[in-house]
């Protein structure tokens, strides 16, 4: 009888963190874990996880370095003091003060990043949470700005995550070009609201030009097309959003409204709602098709748009982690034969979050065109691959998509957050147009007419400026570094005795896991039930390995779980690396593997041997 995965994970955790040497046994209820030599049995959940802190009743004294009552009494809020904290164009003193504080922030953070070589320091979340238990806002000002900045630099930054470290290779966040900080400060100081022309003016015009530039990178239309639409008040080539989630939602929103649009006796889904729309079309549901590696934002969008997230149908993937196009074709044929169901969209992935894989976009486009289905390409991660002459062929067929999502804060290396959505048809976004009496009036050029956001910062200025500084060539070099490094890392993993490469890289993401050499041959020849048991043990091992390495604070890889049926060995927990930091080198990745080997062989080996 196999041990439940959670019990295996807990057993390893207790051995390492609590120092309890154990040999496992379980009762028929599959819940009781026995610790031989301890003289008692402990139920799952009987011990706390020290890494969890949410929901705990923690006693604390408040925030770090709280200002004394005496000093706080000296600070008073009145019109004169408030006037001094606003930027006044005619006040040279205010300009000097602003410069002083900007230097304090920039230089302080620069020193922090230089000195803070690890990923995060060892202070636990529980300990930090205990210091932030104050729920009261002080009546009068509590601190001077200089003190607040000092607190941010000295008390907050050191306890944040150093995502700029070349050893931070676990998520889609990385070091930024230094000028991004200056551009972000400019955008904050300008404080434009781009949804309406009255609060943005030229910024909206610049944004429309930028949308045309990236639209052209994707769709490669001719000069006449862009001359007509680049500054058109009637059409839209796309739009900026807060992130990729909202970009995906916007694309599906357009797809839904285009199907459930106004017809005789029906004013459209935006006015009458989903129930009336389904009645008007004589259907009972709408579905979205995507591979099982589809981003969870698609389920969020389905929930918000009234489809219900269970109607995002995950399709099987092939050996290369791409959607099985034969399964897609069968699903489209079967669903299309059901008069009560409509396919709202098919989503092709151009850079899966977990594996970096790219779906066969040309074949998906062919299936969608045959059945008149909206084809959306989620290129939130992989979109900038188009900048690389060497690798842009990996996104072949993206120009056939009806809509495309790309994120700015991923491989455009922008600060958080920036998403974009593009449409092949310049009139597509008419399906989501909204008007008001005070902004976004009919006939106006306000960008907010065809946008979910009611307010939005001018982050497009950051990307527009970055493209001028970096150029196609500069971004292409970054893309090629990441993909090339991923190939080198895959080769290194294959060469190591105790590691298994699970998903080879197509772009710059790969997954692997620690598998002791003695188990590799057993797993290869195991019957399904035995393979499930071995994988459960390996899952527990890799979960604790990833957690232990993260808490050590020197380096970071993430982890995910690939869902597989029992006949294929069951679920598999893998370690995941995202190689986008241009400062990350193969030498650093070898150090990360060395650290993982050391953790497993010196800290986990004995416990793992007792369990498996």
Phi, psi and omega in degrees: 000129183281148175285139174302140184305321182295325179291320177299314179299317181293321180298314177297320181298314181295322180296316185281310187277326182259350179071029182261109176290131188224153164234130189272145168214150181228149174276177181293339178284353176063023181237336186270128179250127181258139179248099183299131180098347180264340176081010178207169177243142180239133179282151174302131183097356180284345178243150177277147167275122181291342180276354178262137177223349181292135176084357179280148175270099187249129176271135180209173184255005180108196185288163181297137171054050182294139180293141182292157180299321182298316181290325182294328181293339179285341183264123184230138177270119173211176185298325182292315180290324179292326179299326184288341183266359176264149180282117179248122186300324186272001185257101180296328179296320179296323178297317180296320179295317178301314180299319181299315182289325177297319177297320180299319179290307185297313182291324178297316178291324178298316178296321179298312182294329179288320184275331186268083188280339181275187180276314177202157181277175193278351183299132187282159176299324179298314181296316180293321180297327180294341181267356181235071182240012183271120182254011182254140172264128184294144181297314179254164177308139185265327183213157171282158183302319180301322179290321179296317179297317177300318179297318179299315184287320187265330185251335181261305184306316181296341181256003173277186180259128181279080183290348178279349182296137176293350176271354177270097186233029186254344183223173183275044178224138190209187171297149176247154167303141187301330184290344178299325180295318179294318180294321179295322177295320178297315180298319179295318181292322179289323172055051179272143173254107193279356180285344178223144184294329182293345178239019180210323179048251186297334181297321176296323179293317177298320181297318179297322177296318179296319177302321179293323180297313182284326174303318180293324176300324182277307193260342174055045174285171185274175183301320182298321179300311184286328175299325181284322192252347189301320179237024181293141176273352184257340185234165180220129177275347180163197180198156174272144176228177181287331179194183181292329178301313180286334174293314176299319180296320179298318179299316180288329175299314177298316180299316180297311184292332178291329177278314184264050184270181185293132174223177180299122180083003181220122187276000180106155186295328181296328179271318192257345177091171187290322182299312179294325180295316179297320178297317182297324181268352181070033179240169181243343178198161172234148184229158173240133180253133179203160178293165180294351176267008179300145182293145184292347176298334179293324177290322175301313181299318180297322177295314182291328182274000174091004178283327190090130187292344176290346179268010164269107189264117179278125181262153180295158178247160179269189183295342180259015177065027174253155180302138176286104186293333176292319176295322177298313181299319179295316181297317179298317181295315182293315182291321180296335179282348180268111183293345182267000183231137175240140173274115182283320181196155167246132182251124172259139184260129176245074183111077182296141183301320185275327188236345184075007184286155181241124179294158176289084188299319179299320181290321177298316179300321180297316180295317181294319180296322181297326184250010178056052181248141177295127180252113179251132177255119176271094179250032180308319179270309192275351185310312182295353174302337178297343178284344185264119175298328184287325189239000184295342177296339179296338179258023178306132179098353181295333179289350179269352182286146175287330178212153184220133173259136172222140177260138176277328185275008174258258187273009163267355174060037177270159172292159178299141350232156180202122174237160179217148173226136183237148182233135178295321180270116183297345179261000186301321185286355173301335182293343182240019183290136176230146180233159178220171180274341184250337170217172177050040179290153177306131181091351179279170180254015180300130180292338181290350179300322183242054183211144175290324185288141173267342174215143181204134179288161183272054178295343177299332177296325179294312181293319179300316179292320181298320179296327177291323181284319187269317185072169177302318183297316181298312178293327177298321178298318180296316179300314183291328175298313183296315181292318179297318179294322178298321178295319178296318181295320178300319179296320179294319179298316179299329183280348183270136187297323189255018180237151177235124173283117185269310177233108177299151184282137168259317171255242183236029175237137175214161177232151180205178176207160176275122178227108178308140185306324183295339181265343186297314180290321177300316182293322182297324184257005186285147169291160185308315182296318179293323178296321177299315181296316180296317180294327176298317177297314180295325178298314179299318180298313184287331175297311181291323177301310181297319180293319182294317179294320178298315183288337175293330169088000181275321183216167183211126164238153179265183176216157175212174181236126174268122181279122179225146180291160181304325181292346176252018177097000178079183182299150181229121174274130183231157172268140188235132177238140178240112190256086181238342181289120182293346178273349178285132180235166179301325179303318180293319179295325175296321177297321179296317177295320178300316180297319179295319177298318181295316179300314183291320186278330183259329186250328185254341189303311183295315180296318181295320179297324180290328183274318187245000000 
